[in-house]
């Protein structure tokens, strides 16, 4: 079934994950794009990207939204016209959205790959991970940290924020499935709750801004 998983985060916040297995023709059923999004779709050369784009419209439909309910700001951040908060992600054959009625949210899906070992120094102090049992564990943990920082960046929505210098993710154990994080930028700080899950060699991380 294409709808892979739904998660009720709280009474006002929900996550939905789609596993893209359909043809592009099948995914077009029931979907109508705005001129803006149709132009974006027409510019996509990758079959995988086109199908991911369409599958996200099916995820929106789960919450009674259509493509026209989405709008994007100058930084490319998506917003819902009714004022609810949304974040969108895709990686290979998985897509996901998180929607909240009351809290700023961000979501990211990443495939667990050894490539992350080569770029880790760009987003986190790598020496903190050398005590882990094996390379596979390091890759898993780095992928969670990257997903958390990507989710937070989507919430914050300001250019100039550095994954390495401005976003801090507290240490965690895999079984906990959660941690906390903080963004410190331009003399201001904000706190977030982080949750994560792993499936089929992918990692999904979502972040929620803590209420003051």
C-alpha positions as CSV (number, residue, x, y, z in Angstrom):
1,X,0.0,0.0,0.0
2,X,1.5,3.4,-1.0
3,X,0.5,5.0,2.3
4,X,3.4,3.6,4.3
5,X,2.8,5.0,7.8
6,X,0.9,7.6,9.7
7,X,2.0,9.0,13.1
8,X,-0.1,11.0,15.5
9,X,2.4,13.2,17.2
10,X,-0.2,14.9,19.3
11,X,-3.8,16.0,19.0
12,X,-2.8,18.8,16.6
13,X,0.1,17.3,14.8
14,X,0.4,14.4,12.4
15,X,3.0,12.7,10.1
16,X,2.2,10.7,6.9
17,X,4.8,8.7,4.9
18,X,4.3,7.4,1.4
19,X,6.3,4.7,-0.3
20,X,6.2,5.4,-4.0
21,X,5.5,2.2,-5.9
22,X,3.0,3.5,-8.5
23,X,3.5,4.6,-12.1
24,X,3.4,8.3,-12.8
25,X,0.2,7.8,-14.7
26,X,-1.5,6.3,-11.7
27,X,-0.2,9.0,-9.4
28,X,-1.9,11.7,-11.6
29,X,-5.3,10.3,-10.7
30,X,-7.2,12.9,-8.7
31,X,-4.4,15.4,-8.8
32,X,-4.7,18.9,-10.2
33,X,-1.7,21.3,-10.0
34,X,-1.6,25.1,-9.9
35,X,0.2,26.8,-12.8
36,X,3.2,27.4,-10.5
37,X,3.5,23.8,-9.5
38,X,2.8,22.5,-13.0
39,X,5.7,24.6,-14.2
40,X,7.9,23.1,-11.5
41,X,6.8,19.6,-12.4
42,X,7.5,20.3,-16.1
43,X,11.1,21.2,-15.3
44,X,11.7,17.9,-13.5
45,X,13.8,15.5,-15.6
46,X,13.9,12.7,-13.0
47,X,11.1,10.2,-13.1
48,X,11.6,9.6,-9.4
49,X,11.3,13.4,-8.6
50,X,8.1,13.7,-10.6
51,X,6.5,10.7,-8.9
52,X,7.6,12.0,-5.5
53,X,6.1,15.4,-6.3
54,X,2.7,13.8,-7.2
55,X,2.7,11.4,-4.2
56,X,3.0,14.4,-1.9
57,X,-0.3,15.7,-3.3
58,X,-1.8,12.4,-2.3
59,X,-0.5,12.9,1.2
60,X,-2.0,16.4,1.3
61,X,-5.4,14.8,0.3
62,X,-5.3,12.7,3.4
63,X,-5.8,16.0,5.3
64,X,-8.3,17.3,2.8
65,X,-5.8,19.7,1.1
66,X,-5.2,20.1,-2.6
67,X,-2.2,21.6,-4.4
68,X,-3.8,25.0,-4.5
69,X,-3.8,25.1,-0.7
70,X,0.0,25.3,-0.7
71,X,2.0,28.4,-1.2
72,X,5.7,29.1,-1.0
73,X,7.7,32.1,0.5
74,X,10.8,33.7,-1.0
75,X,13.0,31.0,0.7
76,X,11.0,28.2,-0.9
77,X,9.4,27.3,2.4
78,X,5.9,25.8,2.0
79,X,2.9,27.2,3.9
80,X,-0.8,26.3,4.0
81,X,-3.2,29.0,3.2
82,X,-5.4,28.2,6.2
83,X,-2.5,29.0,8.6
84,X,-1.6,25.5,9.6
85,X,2.0,24.6,9.6
86,X,3.5,22.1,7.1
87,X,6.9,20.6,6.1
88,X,7.6,18.3,3.2
89,X,10.4,15.9,2.4
90,X,11.3,13.2,-0.1
91,X,14.2,10.8,-0.5
92,X,14.4,8.2,-3.4
93,X,11.1,6.3,-3.1
94,X,9.8,7.7,0.1
95,X,8.0,11.0,0.7
96,X,6.5,12.5,3.9
97,X,4.7,15.5,5.3
98,X,4.1,16.8,8.8
99,X,1.2,19.1,9.5
100,X,0.4,20.9,12.7
101,X,-2.4,23.2,13.7
102,X,-0.4,25.0,16.4
103,X,3.3,24.4,16.2
104,X,6.1,25.1,13.7
105,X,7.3,21.8,12.3
106,X,10.0,20.4,10.0
107,X,10.6,16.9,8.6
108,X,13.3,15.1,6.7
109,X,13.8,11.6,5.2
110,X,17.3,10.4,4.4
111,X,18.7,7.1,3.0
112,X,21.3,5.7,5.3
113,X,24.5,5.8,3.2
114,X,28.3,5.7,3.9
115,X,28.6,9.0,2.0
116,X,27.6,10.8,5.2
117,X,30.9,9.8,6.8
118,X,32.7,12.0,4.2
119,X,30.6,15.1,4.9
120,X,30.1,14.7,8.7
121,X,32.7,17.3,9.6
122,X,30.6,19.9,7.8
123,X,27.6,19.6,10.1
124,X,28.7,18.1,13.4
125,X,31.8,17.5,15.5
126,X,32.7,14.0,14.2
127,X,34.9,13.0,17.1
128,X,31.8,12.7,19.2
129,X,30.8,9.5,17.3
130,X,34.1,7.6,17.3
131,X,33.0,5.6,20.5
132,X,30.1,3.9,18.7
133,X,30.4,0.2,18.2
134,X,30.8,0.0,14.4
135,X,30.6,2.0,11.2
136,X,27.0,1.0,10.7
137,X,26.1,2.6,14.0
138,X,28.0,5.8,13.2
139,X,26.2,6.1,9.8
140,X,22.8,5.6,11.6
141,X,23.6,8.2,14.2
142,X,25.0,10.8,11.7
143,X,21.9,10.3,9.5
144,X,19.6,11.1,12.5
145,X,21.7,14.2,13.4
146,X,21.7,15.4,9.8
147,X,17.9,14.8,9.5
148,X,17.3,16.7,12.7
149,X,19.4,19.7,11.5
150,X,17.7,19.6,8.1
151,X,14.3,19.6,9.8
152,X,15.3,22.5,12.0
153,X,16.6,24.5,9.1
154,X,13.3,24.0,7.4
155,X,11.4,25.4,10.4
156,X,13.8,28.3,10.9
157,X,13.7,29.3,7.3
158,X,16.5,31.9,7.4
159,X,19.5,31.9,5.2
160,X,22.9,32.1,6.9
161,X,22.1,29.5,9.5
162,X,25.0,27.0,9.8
163,X,24.3,23.4,10.5
164,X,27.7,23.1,12.2
165,X,27.8,26.4,14.2
166,X,24.2,27.4,14.9
167,X,22.2,24.1,15.3
168,X,22.9,21.9,18.3
169,X,21.4,18.4,18.6
170,X,21.6,16.8,22.1
171,X,23.1,13.3,22.3
172,X,20.6,10.4,22.3
173,X,20.3,6.6,22.2
174,X,18.7,4.8,19.3
175,X,16.0,3.1,21.3
176,X,14.7,6.4,22.7
177,X,13.5,7.6,19.3
178,X,13.8,11.2,20.5
179,X,16.1,14.0,21.6
180,X,16.1,17.8,21.8
181,X,17.8,20.5,19.8
182,X,18.5,24.2,19.9
183,X,19.2,26.9,17.3
184,X,21.3,29.9,18.4
185,X,21.5,32.5,15.7
186,X,21.9,36.3,15.7
187,X,21.8,36.4,19.5
188,X,18.5,34.5,19.7
189,X,17.9,30.9,20.8
190,X,14.9,28.6,20.2
191,X,14.3,25.1,21.5
192,X,12.8,22.1,19.7
193,X,11.7,18.5,20.3
194,X,13.1,15.9,17.9
195,X,11.7,12.4,17.1
196,X,13.1,9.9,14.7
197,X,12.3,6.4,13.2
198,X,14.2,4.1,10.9
199,X,12.8,1.7,8.3
200,X,14.1,-0.1,5.2
201,X,17.5,1.6,5.5
202,X,15.9,5.1,5.7
203,X,15.7,7.5,8.5
204,X,12.8,9.9,9.1
205,X,13.3,12.8,11.6
206,X,10.8,15.4,12.5
207,X,11.1,18.5,14.7
208,X,8.6,20.6,16.6
209,X,9.3,24.0,18.0
210,X,8.7,24.1,21.8
211,X,6.1,26.5,22.9
212,X,7.3,29.4,25.1
